Structures are given as C-alpha cells and as structure tokens.
Amino acid sequence: MTPSKQSSREQEIGSWGHLARRFLFSLWPAGPGVAGEAWARQWLRSGEIDVWKAMSGPDRRHGLGVARRVAEALGNSDGAGVPRSALAAALLHDCGKAGSGLGVLGRTSATVLAVALGRRRLAAWSETRAGWAAKAGSYANHDDIGADILAAAGSDPVVVAWAREHHRLPSEWSVDPALAAVLKAADDD
C-alpha cells in the first residue's frame, strides 16, 4: 500500500501485517551476518557507526533490509551510485528505539498501546510516569529521539529528518518527496 493510500493511523504505527512481520522478525535476537554488517557500515560515518552498534540485532537487520530495498529501488542493489544519505537514513531510521530498554514483549505491548492511544498520546501520557510506562513512552517517541541522536552524531540533514519523519504523513515530510516515498515503501515491507 502506498503511503498516500494509508490511513493516518497506519502511517503513524504501521499496518497490522507489517507489525506482525516485525514481531516475528524480532524473536531472533541476532544482528545481520558479517557480510550484511560490512555492507551497512560502508554507508555510515564514524558517529553513525556508533549509533548503528547501539541498535538491537533485530533493528539492525530491519534497517539493513530497508537499505537494501532502497538501493534496489534506486537502481543498484549493491548501493553504488545511490546517495549515501539515502542508505544511512534507511539503516538508521529506527535508532531511537535503542534507548527505550524494552525487549520484544515490552515493545509489543507499547505498540498495542500506541495503536489504542496514538503514538503521540502514549508519549505524552508517559512523560510523568516511571518504569515500564516511561520506557513505553520513549519507544513511542523513538522518531524524535532518534533524530536527536543522529544530529548529535553528525548525520546529514536528510538522515536526521527521515528518522524524525518516517511515521508522518507525506504532507508533513521535509525530505524530498520522491526519496521519502522510496524510503517509506522500503520500510513498510
């Protein structure tokens, strides 16, 4: 489904099919294999590599899959000729999830709450909470957290912007609409 045809809730959270696949994908804790790690790291700056290493294994595998689909969509599956910032944006868009401290079941619970309340409402509700509720709010706010992390790491503006905007509606994207559409389509596998 194209981003323009998704409901605002699906745009914000993701389709149920996407969420189910991500849940199953997350049950295996390992990161990408050696070849995948090497391919990913060639597109990252030194500060971004530190961010990449802080991400969970499943989040790195997911980012790698998104980046490979972006490379294919932009014409070269090995990434040659594809803007580095496009691949870095794909690899790192979910980096803000790392700081939540939630495992698979905690993330699943936070996602269910985000579906019920909306991501922004969950984040706002959890601001005055401690423990699991605070972690759920951090997870729900991973886009803004990730953008701040990437800005501090010295990422290109497009990488920072995509981390912040990847759950927003197309009308709210500051990233070039053609590139943003490729990034979104690659993420909603």
C-alpha positions, 0 to 999 in steps of 0.5 A, spaced: 500 500 500 502 506 498 503 511 503 498 516 500 493 510 500 494 509 508 490 511 513 493 516 518 493 511 523 497 506 519 502 511 517 503 513 524 504 505 527 504 501 521 499 496 518 497 490 522 501 485 517 507 489 517 507 489 525 506 482 525 512 481 520 516 485 525 514 481 531 516 475 528 522 478 525 524 480 532 524 473 536 531 472 533 535 476 537 541 476 532 544 482 528 545 481 520 551 476 518 558 479 517 557 480 510 550 484 511 554 488 517 560 490 512 555 492 507 551 497 512 557 500 515 560 502 508 554 507 508 555 510 515 560 515 518 564 514 524 558 517 529 553 513 525 557 507 526 556 508 533 549 509 533 548 503 528 552 498 534 547 501 539 541 498 535 538 491 537 540 485 532 533 485 530 533 493 528 539 492 525 537 487 520 530 491 519 534 497 517 539 493 513 533 490 509 530 497 508 537 499 505 537 494 501 530 495 498 532 502 497 538 501 493 534 496 489 529 501 488 534 506 486 537 502 481 543 498 484 542 493 489 549 493 491 548 501 493 553 504 488 551 510 485 545 511 490 546 517 495 549 515 501 544 519 505 539 515 502 542 508 505 544 511 512 537 514 513 534 507 511 539 503 516 538 508 521 531 510 521 529 506 527 535 508 532 531 511 537 528 505 539 535 503 542 534 507 548 527 505 550 530 498 554 524 494 552 525 487 549 520 484 544 514 483 549 515 490 552 515 493 545 509 489 543 505 491 548 507 499 547 505 498 540 498 495 542 498 501 546 500 506 541 495 503 536 489 504 542 492 511 544 496 514 538 503 514 538 503 521 540 498 520 546 502 514 549 508 519 549 505 524 552 501 520 557 508 517 559 512 523 560 510 523 568 510 516 569 516 511 571 518 504 569 515 500 564 510 506 562 516 511 561 520 506 557 513 505 553 513 512 552 520 513 549 519 507 544 513 511 542 517 517 541 523 513 538 522 518 531 524 524 535 529 521 539 532 518 534 533 524 530 536 527 536 541 522 536 543 522 529 544 530 529 548 529 535 552 524 531 553 528 525 548 525 520 546 529 514 540 533 514 536 528 510 538 522 515 536 526 521 529 528 518 527 521 515 528 518 522 524 524 525 519 523 519 518 516 517 511 515 521 508 522 518 504 523 513 507 525 506 504 532 507 508 533 513 515 530 510 521 535 509 525 530 505 524 530 498 518 527 496 520 522 491 526 519 496 521 519 502 516 515 498 522 510 496 524 510 503 517 509 506 515 503 501 522 500 503 520 500 510 513 498 510 515 491 507 
